[in-house]
Amino acid sequence: MKDVKKIRNFVVAGHSGSGKTMLCETMLFKAGAIDRPGRIDQKNTVSDYTPEEQARQSSIYATPLSCEWNGNNLFFIDTPGYGEFIGETISSLYATDITLLVIDGINGIEVGTNRAWRLSKELKLPRCIFINNLDNDRADYFELLNQIQDAYGKTVCTPITVPTGKGEALKEVIHVLRDKEIPAELEEFVTKYREQLMDTIAESDEELMTRYLDGEELSEEEISTGLHKAIVSGHLVPVFAGSVNKDIGIDKLMNGVVNLFPSPHDVGVITLANGETEEISIDARPKALVFKSILDPFVGQLNYLRVVNGMFQSDCDLYNITTGSKERCGSLLLMDGKVQTPVTEVCPGAIIAVAKLKDTHTNNTLSMCPNARECLKIKFPHPVMSYAITSQKSGEEDKIAQGLLKLSESDPTITFKRHDETHELLLSGMGDQHLGNVVKKLKENYKVGIDLHTPKIPYRETITANGEGHYRHKKQTGGAGQFAEVFMRITPNAEGFEFSNDIVGGSIPKNFIPAVEKGVNEAMINGPLVGCVVENVKVSIYDGKYHPVDSNEMAFKIAGRGAFREAMQKAKPVLMEPIMTVKITIPNDFMGDITGDLNHKRGRILGMDSEEGLQVVNAEVPLAEMSKYATELRSMTQGRGLFEMEFSRYEQVPSNVANDIMSRFQAEQTEES
């Protein structure tokens, strides 16, 4: 692992159920890395080795794997296809040079397919497609190829291997460029795409183009170089065909990985955190990106690294460029699931693990040189689902916080914090199954239990008219008393909160005005409708009275608070709710169900679009209607839909809905009292 040109580094991505894990298992077996391929139903695959994955019979975590094929070192990552665990796929994309997109030959392009394609495209990663399960009678290779080309580009997605036979009659795959004996029924098809590939190869280089147009025959090396250039640039997405179940087409796919996929040498440069680039070389300053961290029950924290540049060595001092701290590195570990193989030195492109680093986490850059520059950081998606959490046993709040902190270090798509307005402790993630897995690990690893509740909505209150308030605070308890009187006027103010001192003649001394404002600020924390924060109000103090002996700051704070509350009641207060911008991606079959459900949720559909073979609905929906949408969308689309959501603005709640909210609030207040 000292020759950068012999490294192939790729991520295996796609929709759940497309056969990614079994493809990885087959490649490991054919390369001699394992004695026999495991099976998902037998719970003995290399990738899905955790109890959670074996129970679900589906990948939850990204698993780095490695093997040798034709004298080359292959590093690849099996990623989950289920949308709620997308953080694992995203971090893996940052650690690899090309995406191998697995598409089910029966179901075709699905939401997970599209998401992996889009993420790869955003990161400017080359892509390759493997069409799996062509041994099934319902699979139609040519129909699916048309679907892929319509979605991703007719001249971009070009077949490299083509199946002979269909369904149970599938026998082998033909290599478009290399195989000479072509079945008669495929001859026209193969000729067409052989010419298209040669055109693409020629277009990668001006000299090749000239020679090709002059009728000269290109050498094998020139063809290989041209294919590399076209794939790295994104002008060519090679399409392979086959069946993992019948072990058809896998050898030619693995040969394609070696012959077509870019090595770190072909990629040439890396992009740094500051936007600059750095040339990849074994002589560069050794540097690696921590793209994943896990808590191993035996080893403790295990950090997965992509060696970005230079020769990375074991048993050395490391510098955490992100935090500025120093670490001691012991063994470098090649990982195949839970199997660890120590190595002493690796070159750019290698994926390794390092155990027992004290203060290193996901998204940190490690280097053997203290003055290295930081790698490009991984951008994780915003959570789309939150639960309010409470401890099942009193006194375990600190253990829960420590456990969640550790889990969020392993999975940055998990967040937890106390909400400033509702004062609830919120656990947020990518969906109910994602968060359910967090609760389970909290119980198993940290021996603490939590209950999940639908979180309170952070409503806001404001006014729609002008209002005046007056409050006199007078208290005599023997000795010095308390006295303050405030006259106040409030008006709507779209720019936010504004406080104005409009007193003329000194009816309230200036030194007491800040106390009045403080009382107003306290009153705005709990509005009169449902006890939520008041916003977009201008407050004007225009008159009042004071006593030279009994007046003090506390008295004027109380008077300011009382005057504001009275003014609010007269200013036609209304309830405001958070509105979210929602992007929903679904197959066309579910469009009617989704739009009907959005209308039921008081949503406004802003527009519909198609995105690479799937339908996209853009809408605005109140947050109160979205608390369980991850679960509802999965149910409506049979797990084939996904959505993204972010805060847009606050908007007035319709009166009938507001009345229900206020009635519930009053009932809760009565119960508490």
N, C-alpha and C positions, 0 to 999 in steps of 0.2 A: 504493500500500500504506500509506495513511495513515488509511483508514476501517476501524475495527475491525468494523463491521457487514458489511463486504464480504469478510471473511476466513472461509474454511471450512478447517478443519484436521482431518484424519482419518487413521486407520491402516487399511491393507488387510490383513486377517489371515484365517487359516483353515488347513485341512489342506493338506499338500503335494499338488500336482496338481489343486487345485480351480480353477485358472485365474487366480490373483491377478496374476501378472506380465503376462499377456496383457490382462487387464482394464485395468491401469494403462497399458499400451502403447496400447490403443484410446482411452482417455480423453485421453491426450496428443495423439494424432493428430486426434481429433475437435475438440479445442480449438485446433488449429493450432500446437502446441508442437513437433511433429516433422512432417517432410514425408510420411513413410509409416510404417506400423506395422512393427516388426521381428517376427521369429519366433524362438522358443526354439531350434528345430532348426537355424536358420541362424546362431545365435549373434550376433545383432545387435540384441537388445532394449536399451532404455535402462537398465533396472534391473539385469539380470544381465550386467554388463560386465567383471567380473573373470575372469581365466583359470580359476580354480577353479570358478566358477559355470557358465561356458560348457562346461567339461569334464563337469560333472555334469548339465548341462541342468536345473538346479534352483537356487533362491535359497539363498544361504548368509548373506548380509548384508542388513540393512535399508537400503533405498535411498530417500532423500528425493527427491521429485519436486514439480513445481509447474506450473501453467498457469492460464489465465484462461477463465472460462465465464460468459456472460451478465453481463459486467461485474463478476464476482466473482473474487477470487484464491483458487485452490484449492491448498492445501499437503497432500500426502498421502505416506505412506511405504509402500512395498512391502516386506513382511516375509517371511522364510522360514517355511514351514509345517512343516518337519521338526523334530521335537522336540528334537534335540541342539543346535539353534541358537536355542533359546527365549530366551536372553538378549537377542538382537537385537530380538525382538518385545516383550519386557517393557520395555526402555528406550524403544521407540517409543510404547508405550501411555502412558508418563509425559509424552510430548511432544505428545500430541494430545487433541482434545476429544470424539471419538466414534470408535467402531470400526465399520468396514464389514466385516462377516463374510461371506466368500465360501464358499458351500456347493456342492459338486458335485451336479448334479441326478441323477447315476447312483448314486454311493456314499452320498449323504446325510450325516447327522451322523457325523463321525469324531472320533478322539481329538484331532487338532489343532483341530477346530472347538470341541470342548468346552473345551479348555484356553484358547483365546482368549476364549471366552464367560466362563469362570470368572474369568480374570485381569481382564477388563474390569469384571465385576461387583464384584470386590473393590476396584477402584479407583474404583467408582461412575461409570464411564464409560457414557454412553448407547450403544446398539447399533443397528445397522441390518443387515439380511440381504439379500444378493443371491444368488439361486439361479441357477447358471450351467449351461451345457451342456444346456439343455432341447431342443436340436435333435437330441439322440441318441435313438434309438428305445427305449432301455432306461430313459430318464428318465420319471418320472411325477410331475408337478408336484403334483397333489392329494394323492397318497400321501405325498410328502415334506413338504408343508405340514402334514399331520396329525402326522407324526413330529416336526417342529419345534415345533408347538404342544403336543404331549404332553410334550416335553422342557423347553421354556422358557416355556410359559404360553399357554393357548388364547385368552385375551382380551388378552394382551400382544403376541404376534406376529401382526400384522394385515397382510394383503396390501395393497399400494399399486398394484402392477401385476400383471396376470393374463395368462398366455399364451393366444393363440388358436391352436389346432392343437397337434399332439403329434409329437415326433420330427422327421422330415424335413418334415412338413407344418406345422411352426411358421412362422407368418407375421409376427406382430407381438404386442405386448403392449397390453392395455387398462388405462388409468388408472382406478382405482376411483372417484375423486372427480371427475375432470375430463372424461373422455370420455362423450359422450352416446349415441353409437351403439354398442350392446352386442349381440354375437351372441346369438341366442335361447338357445343351450345354456349361455351364461354368465350370463344375466340374473338368475336366482335367486341365484347365487353372489355376483355383484357387488352386488346389492341388499343382501344380508345383511351384507357387509363394509363397504359404504358407511354403513349404519345404525350398525354397530359403531364405525366411525371417528368419526362425528358424535357418538355417545354419549361417546366418549373425549375429543373436543374440548370438549364441553359440560362434562364433569366437571372440566376443568382450571381453570374459573373459575365462581364462584357466580353472577355476573350472567349469564354465557352460559348456564348451566344453567337459570336461571329463564326466560330468553327462549326457549330451545330447547323447554322443556316447554310453554310457552304457544303453541308452534306458529310462532314467528317464524323467518324465514329468516336465517341468519347470513351476513355479508359474507365476501368472499374474504380480506380482511385479518384478520377475526376467526377464520376457519378456520385460516389460516396461523399466527396467534399461538397458538391452542389446540394445534395440532399441535406447535409448538416446545416449549411447556410440557410436553406429555405425553411427548415424546421425551427432553427434558433430565432430567425426573424419573424416567425409566425405566419409566413406566406404558405406554408404547407402543414397540414395536420394529417399525418399518416393514419389510415384506418386498417386495423387488423381484424380478422374474423376467426371464429373457432368455438370450441366447447370445452370448458374445464371438466365437465362430467365425463366426457369421452376422451379427454386428453388429445384433442384435435386442434392443431394450430398453435399450441403453446411453445413448441420448439422454435417455430418461425417468429413468434412474438419475441422470445428471449434473444434470438439472433438479431431481431430488429432493434431491441434495446441496446445491444452492443454496437451494432453497425450504424444506427440512425440517431440514437439519443445523444445529446451533447455531453461531453465531459466538461469538468470545470475549466479545462484548457480552452475548449471551444467557446464557452461562455465568455471567458476573457477578463471580465471586470465584475466587481461587486459594487453595489450602491451603499453608501454610508449614511449614518443618521443625519448628517449635515447636508445631504444631497449630493455630495461629491462622490467620485468613483475612485476605485483603487484596483490596480492590476493584480490578477491572481497569479501567484508564483510560489513555488516551494521555498524560495529565498526571502519571501516577505516576512514581516513580523508575524509570528504565530498568533492566530486570533480565532475565536469561536463564539457562536451565538448560542445562548441557552434558550432553546425553543420549547422546552417542556420540563417540568419537574414532577416527580411522583414521590409518595411516601411509601417506601418498601417496608413491609413488616419485619424483615430481617436486617436489612442494611441501613434503614433510616431514609433520609432524603437522598434521592437519586436524581441528578441533573443530566438531561439529554442535551448534547452539544452537536451542532453542525460546525465542523472545522471549515472556516471561511477562507483562511489564508495561512501560508507558511506551514512548516512541519510541526505538528503538535506532539509533545513528548510526555511520557509518564514520569512520575517521581520528580516533580519540579515545583517551584513557586509560581503561583498564578496571580495576576493582578485583575481585580474586578474593575474594569474601566468605568462601568456605570455608577458604582457606589464609592469607588476610591479605596476599597478595602483590599487586603492581601489574603490569599488563600494558599493552602498547601494541597497539591494534587498528588494522589497516590497512583493507583492503577488506572489506565484507560481501558474501558470495557466495551467490547463489541456485544451488542444485544440482539438476541433472537428470541423475542417474547421475554420469558423470565430466565433464559439461559445466558450466562455471562462468560465471555471469553476475553481474558486479559491480553492486551497488545502494548507494545512499548512506544510505537511511533506511527503516526498517520498523517496523510497529506490532505490538501483541500478537497472538500467533497465528502469526506468520511463522516459518518454519524456514529458517535460514541457516547458513553455515559461515564460520569464521574461521581463517586459516592462520597458522602461525609464532608461536603463543603459547608462551612459554617454560616456564611451570609451571602449566598448566591441563589438567585431566583429566576423564574422565567423572564425573558427579555433583557437579561444582563449580558454584557460582552466580557469575555474572559480572554486574557492575553498573557503570554510569557514575557512581554515587554510593558513597562509601566506607562509609556508614552504612545501606545497604540490608539487609534481612533475608533469610536464606537460604531457598532453595526446598526443597520436600519432596524428600527423597532417594529415589533408585531403589533398590528392594530386589531383589537378584538371588538366584536359587535356589542352594542348596548343590550342589556337584559330586556326581555319582553314580558316577563311575568314576575310578580312579587307576592310573597306571603308575609303576613305579620306572624312573628314567632314568639312563643312563651315557653318557659321551662316547665317540664313536667314535675320537677321537684324544686322546692325553694332552695336557694343558696347555691345553685349550679350555674348562675349567669356567667361567672368568670370562666368556668370550664367550657361553656358553650361558645363564648367569644374567642377563646384561644383555639378551640377546635375549628371554628369557621375561618379563622385567620389562616390556619395551616392549610385547610382545604382550598381556600381562595388563592393561596400561593401556588397550589398545584393546578388550579383551574381558574384563570383570570376572568372567565365569563360569570363566575359567582361573585356577587357583591353582598355585603350586609352593612347596614348603618341604621342609626336611629333617626327617624324622620323629625325634622325640626318643628313641624306644625302638629302632626298627629301624635308625636312622642312614642310611636310604635317602633319596635325593632324589626326592620324589614330584611328578609332574605330574598334576593332577586337572582334570576337565572333565565335560561332560554326556554323553559316550559315546565310542566308539572312533573314529567318523568325525570328530567334533569334535576329538579329540586328534590324529588323523592329519593333519588340516588344520593344526594347530599345528606338528607336526613338519615338514611340508612348507614352511611359511612360514619356519620357523627355518633350514632349509636354503637356501631361495632368497634370503631377505633378509639373513641374517647369516652365511652360508657355513659353518655348523657342523652336524654330524650327530649325532644321539643314537639310542641303542638303547633300546627299550621292553621292560620285563620285568614279569611279574606280581609285585606287591609282596608283601613278607613280611607275615604277619598279626601284629599286636601282641598276642600272647597274654599272659596274666598267669598267675602261679602263686600258690597259696595252700595252706593246710593244712586238714585235716578232723579232726585229733585233736591231743592234747597231745604235746609232745616235749621231751626234755632233751638238752642237749649240754654237752660238757666239752672244753676244749682247753688244753694247756700249751705255751707257746712258750718254748723255751730255746735260746740260742745263745751259744757261747763262741768268740771268734776272737782271743784275746789281748787283754789290757787289759780295758776295760769290756765286759761282755756284754749280752745281752738276756734278760729273764725276765718272764713274765706267765702267770697261770693264771686261767681264767674258767669258772664253772659257770652255765649258762643254762637257763631254762625258757621254752618258747613255747606259746601257746594261740591258737585262732581268735578273731578279733575283727572282727565285722561292720562296726564303725564306722571301720576303717582301721588305720593303724600306730600303736602305742603302745609307749613304752619306759619301763620301771619299774626303779628302783634299790631292790632289796629286801635289800641287804646289811646285816647287823647285826654290830657288833663291829669294823668297820674292816678286814676281811680284804683289801679293796681300797680304798686311799685315795680320797676323793671327787674329787681332781683328775685321777684316771685314768678316771673313769666316762665323761666325754664322749668319750674316745678309744675306749672299748668301743662306745659308741653309733655312733660314726663307722664302726667296722669292720662293725657290723651293717648300717648303711645301704649300705655298699659291697657287702656280700654279697647284699643284697636286689635289687641291680641285675641280677644274673645268677643266677636260680634254678637249682636242681639238675636240673630236668626237661629244659627246652629253652633255658636261658639267658635267660629272660624275667624281667620285673620281678615281685617278690614283693609281695603286698598283703594287707591284712586280717589282720595278725598282731600279737599282743601279746607283747613280749619282756620277760622279767624276769631280772635278774641277781641271784642269791641267794647266791653264794659265790665265793671265789677266793683267790689268793695273790699276794704281790708280794715283791720283793727291794729292800732299802733303797738298793742301789747300782746293780744291773743293770736294774731296772724303769724303763720310760719310756713315753711316749705311743705310740710306734710299736709297741712290744711288745704293749701292751694292745689296740691296734687290730687287730693280726694275730690275737691270741687271741680277741677278740670275733667276728671274721670266721669263724674256724675253729669256734668253739663253735656259732654260728648254723647253719652248714652241716650239722654233725652233728645238731643238733636238728631241722632241716628233714627229714632223711632218716627220722627216727623219727616224724614227725608226720603221716604219710600225705599227702604233697603231691599236689595235683591241678592239672590244667591248666584255665585259664579262657579263654574266647574271647569276642570282642565280638559282641553280638547287635544286629541292626539292625531298626528298624521300617520296613516297606516298604508303600507304597501303590501298587497297580498298577491302571491304568485301561485297559480293553480293550473291544472289541465283544463282544457276547454269544456269538458263534460260537466264540470261543477260550477260553471259561471252563474247559472240561474239560482242555485242554492245559496251561493255566496252573496250575490247582490240582494236577494230577498232577505237574508239574515242581517245584512248591514242596514237595510231600511228599518227592520224591526228594532235595531239597536240605536235608532235615532242618528244613524250615520248619514253623511252626505258624500255621494260618489262624485269625485272630482274628474275622473276620466278612466278610460280603459285602453289598454295597449297590449300588443303582443311582443314578447321578448324571447327571441330564439326558440320558437316552437311552443311557448307556453303563454297563458293569458295573465295579464297584470291588472289588478284593480287598485287604483289610488283613491283613498277616501279620508275623510275626517270623521272621527268617532269619539264620543265622550269617554274619558278614562273609566268612568263607572261601569260602562258596558263591556270593557275589555279585560276585566280581571281574570276571566277563565277562558279567554279566547284561544289560547294554545291548545287546550283540550277540545274545545268546540270545533276548531278548524280541523284538527286531526280526525274527529268523528265524522264531520261532513265530507271530508275528502279521502277517507280511508288512508290517512297518513301521507297523502300525496300533495299537500299544500304547505306553504310556509308564509310567514309574514314578518315584516319589520315595522317597528313603531317608535316614534319619538314625539316629545312634547311640542305642541304648536303654540297654544295661547289659552287664555281663559275666556269663557263665553257665558252669557246669562243662561241659567237653567230655566226651561219652560215651567210655567206656573204650576201646572198639575203635578209635575215631577218634584218641584221645589216643595209643594205642600206635603207630599209624602215624606220627603226627607226631614222636614221640620217636625212632622208628627212623630216620626221615629225618634228624633232627637229629644223631644219633650217627654216621650214615654221612657226613654233611658234615664233622663234626669230625674223623673219621678221615682223610678226603681232605685236609683242610687241614693236618693234622699230618704 
